[in-house]
Amino acid sequence: MAATAAALAVAGCAVLGLAAPASAHNYLVSSTPEVGGTLTELPDRFDITTNDRLLAIGGSDSGFAFRVIGPDGRYHEDGCVSVDGPSMTTKAALGSSGRYEVEWQIVSADGHTVSDRYDFTWKAPAGFSPDRGSATPATCATGDGSSPAPGSTNGSEAAGDDSSATDALFIGAGGIVLAGVVVAVLLLLRRRPAPAADDHDED
């Protein structure tokens, strides 16, 4: 009985253990500009790449942000981001040379918001025209001044749905296995053999 119960318990823990990685938050894998690096040429785009697909619900960039703060405290971004698979990108813009700070925020595949910051150094090349920046963070807007329409961000709602469905499947399977452990133990306890009858004849 003890061996059976132990085997079922181990199986249940294994199933629940598989659900944990599926629910882990995304983490930074690479970025442009690099963390703590030095940038000497302005790229076309800045990007944040994580270890898993990002969750852009309904093609919306709600919950995502990519801010670039210059040494003078001014913001050098347009507020617009594009989400594609595990990456978030934004248009690159920088002011004069100096130490900059990146503040980023994403929505993980498990639906949780993750944010962080890092510094990098900008050494502008000769002839570079610095961006003036703004005193406050910019808000993304379309040509007519309205917010982006649904679908304007290249996110994948299906990716988020798949991740949620996978989590639910693992958790549900784990619950079933654990319930089986309880039922099995109860049945084994109830089926204990009855004490043997007294075979001695009465005097």
N, C-alpha and C positions, 0 to 999 in steps of 0.2 A: 504493500500500500504506500509506504513511504517513498519507494523508488518511483512509483507511477506519479505520485503527486509532485515529486521533485522534477521529473522530466517535463511534466506539463507546465510547471512554473518557469522552468528555464526557457521553454518554447515561447511562453507569453512575454517574458522579458526580452527575448531576442526580437520579437515582432515590434514591441514598443520601442526598443532601441533603434530599430530601423527608421522609426518615425521621427526621431530627434534630428538627424542630419537633414531630413526633408524640410524641417521647420526652422533651420538655422538662418540667421540674418546674413544678407550679402556683405561682403567685405571687399575693400579696395585691392585690386590686383595691379593696375597701372594707371598712369595719368599723364596728360599733357596740359600744362608744364609738369615736369617730374617733381615729386616730393623732395624739397630741399635742393633742387637742381638749379642750374643757371641757364637761362634762355637768352640766346644771342640773335635769333631770327624769329619773327612773328609767324606762327603757323596759320593755316587757314581756319582751323578749329581748335578749341580746347576740348578735352574729353576726360571722362572718368569711366574706367572699365572695372567691373566687379567680377566675382567668381560665378555668378548665376544670372539668369534672366531677371530683368527688372519688371515691376508690375505697374504698367500704365493702364489704368482702368478706362475702358471706353476710348482709348486713344488720347486721353487727357494727360497733360503734364502736371496736374495737380499733385502737390507733394514733392515735386522735383525743383531743385534750385542749384544754380552755379554762379557764384558771385566772385568777382575779382577786385580786391581792394588795394589801391596803390599806397605808396609811402606817405602821400598827403591825405590819406583817409577817404579819397574819392573812389566811386565805384566805376568799373570799366566793363560793363556787360549790358546787353539789351534786354535781359530778363527772359529771353526765349531759349528753350532747350529742346533737344530732339532725343527721344529714347528709342534705341534699337537693340533688341536682345539684352546683353549684359552691359551695354554702354549708354552713357548720357553725354551729349555734345552740345556746345554752344559756340557762337561766333567769337573769334579771338579779337581782343582789343586791349591795348596797353598804352599807358602814358609815358612819362619820362623814366629814365633808368632808375633803378632802386630796388628795394625789397618789397615784394608783394605778398598778399595773403589770399588764398583760395578758401572759400567756404562753400561746401557742397552738401546737398541733401537728396536722398533717393528713397524710393519705396521698394523694399525687398520683395523677393518672390513670395515670402510668407506673409506679406501684407503689412509688415512693420516698417516704420520710417527709421532710416539710419542717416546720421549726419556727422560731419567731421570738418577739420580745417587743416591746412598745411601752408608752409611758406616756400617761396622760390625767389630767385634773383633775376632781374631783367636788366640786360645790358644792350641798350638800343644800338643798332648799327648806324653808320653814317648816313645822313639824309633821311632818317626816319621821322615821320610826322606823328607826334604823340597825340593820343586821344585825350580830349579834355576831361572825360568822365563826368560824373554827376555826384551831387552831395548825398543823394539817397539811392537805394537800390531801384533799378528800372523795373517796370512791369511790361511784360511782353504784350504787344498789340499788333494787329494786322494793319493793312494799308488804310482801312477806314477808321482805325482807332479803336476797334472792338477787340475783344479777347479772341484768341484762336478758336476756330470752329472744331467740333469733335472730329478726330481723325487727322488733325493737322500735325500731331506728333506721331512718329513712327513706332509707337509702343505696340505691345502685343497683349491684348486682353486674354486671348486664348492661353498664352503662356501662364498667366496668373491663375486662370481657371484650372489648368492642368495641375499646377502645383497644389492648389487647394484641394482638388479632388484626390491627388495622391496622398496628401496628409490625412484626409478623412478616411481613405481606404486603409492605410496602415494603422491608424488609431482604432478604427472599427474592428479590424482583424485582431488587434491586441486585446480589445475588450472582450471579444468572443472567446479567445483562448483563455483569458483569465476567468471568465465565467465558467468555462469548461473545467478549469482546475477546481473551483469551488464545488461544482456539482459532483465531480468525480470523487473528491474527498468525502463529501457527505454520503454518497452511495456506498463507498467502501466502508465507512464507519457503521452504517446501518446493516451491512451484510456480514458483520462479524459472526462467526459460528457460535451457536448457543452452547452453554456448558453441557458436557456429557452427562447423561442420566446416571444416577447412582445404581450400579449393578449389584450391590450387596443385598442379599435376601434378609428380610426382617426376621428376627428370631421369634 
